[in-house]
Amino acid sequence: MLEQGIWKIGSNQELRELHKDLDTVANIKKKRFGWIGYVVRIDQGRTIKKILKSKPEGSRRRGRSRMRWLEDVDKDLREKKVKRWRLKAVDRENGRP
């Protein structure tokens, strides 16, 4: 933060007041919901859609598998009790997840 012409590290409280954003994590999740809705609606031939639908081939590393981005979004939507979010994303007139 710039204070009297000198840059200093701001506290979390100062940053919240500056940006008027109460919950950064909730804001990021909200943006991800919008992004996944966009990806569901785009044409099948687009690269991002192919990547979303693709399944990695080959062997995985040992240990616990990493959570994939789509699995994380699915989990967040389940926590918010959003059902049939793919249909809602395609049909924008009835609302978004």
C-alpha positions in Angstrom: 0.0 0.0 0.0 1.2 3.5 -0.7 1.2 5.7 2.4 2.7 9.2 2.3 4.7 8.3 -0.8 6.2 5.2 0.8 5.2 1.6 0.0 4.4 -0.6 2.9 2.9 -4.0 3.5 -0.8 -3.7 4.3 -2.6 -5.8 6.9 -5.5 -8.0 5.9 -8.0 -5.6 7.4 -6.5 -2.7 5.5 -6.7 -4.6 2.3 -10.3 -5.6 2.8 -11.2 -2.0 3.5 -9.3 -0.9 0.4 -10.9 -3.4 -1.9 -14.3 -3.6 -0.2 -14.2 -7.4 -0.7 -15.2 -9.4 2.3 -14.4 -12.9 1.1 -11.7 -13.4 -1.5 -12.2 -17.2 -1.6 -16.0 -16.8 -2.2 -15.2 -14.3 -5.0 -12.8 -16.7 -6.7 -15.3 -19.5 -6.5 -18.0 -17.3 -8.0 -15.8 -16.5 -10.9 -15.0 -20.2 -11.4 -18.8 -20.9 -11.6 -19.1 -18.3 -14.3 -16.1 -19.8 -16.2 -17.4 -23.4 -16.1 -20.7 -22.2 -17.4 -19.0 -20.5 -20.3 -17.0 -23.6 -21.1 -20.1 -25.8 -21.0 -21.8 -23.5 -23.5 -19.1 -23.1 -26.1 -18.8 -25.2 -29.3 -17.5 -28.8 -29.2 -14.6 -28.0 -31.5 -13.0 -25.3 -29.3 -9.7 -26.3 -27.7 -10.8 -25.5 -24.1 -13.9 -27.7 -24.5 -11.7 -30.6 -25.7 -9.3 -30.2 -22.8 -12.2 -30.2 -20.3 -13.7 -33.4 -21.8 -10.4 -35.2 -22.2 -9.1 -37.8 -19.8 -5.4 -38.1 -19.2 -3.8 -41.2 -20.4 -0.9 -43.1 -19.0 0.1 -44.0 -15.4 -0.4 -41.7 -12.5 2.0 -40.8 -9.7 2.0 -42.8 -6.5 0.1 -41.6 -3.6 -3.2 -39.6 -3.3 -4.3 -38.3 -6.6 -4.6 -34.6 -7.0 -8.0 -33.1 -7.2 -8.8 -31.9 -10.7 -10.2 -28.4 -11.4 -13.6 -29.8 -12.5 -13.9 -32.1 -9.5 -13.2 -29.1 -7.2 -15.9 -27.0 -9.0 -18.3 -29.9 -8.7 -17.6 -30.2 -5.0 -18.2 -26.5 -4.5 -21.5 -26.7 -6.4 -22.6 -29.7 -4.3 -21.9 -27.7 -1.2 -24.1 -24.9 -2.5 -26.7 -27.5 -3.2 -26.8 -26.7 -7.0 -28.3 -29.6 -8.9 -28.1 -30.2 -12.7 -25.7 -27.3 -13.1 -24.8 -28.3 -16.6 -28.4 -27.9 -17.8 -28.6 -24.6 -16.0 -25.4 -23.4 -17.6 -26.7 -24.2 -21.1 -30.1 -22.7 -20.5 -29.2 -19.2 -19.3 -32.7 -17.9 -19.3 -33.5 -19.9 -16.2 -30.4 -18.8 -14.3 -26.8 -19.7 -13.7 -25.3 -22.0 -11.0 
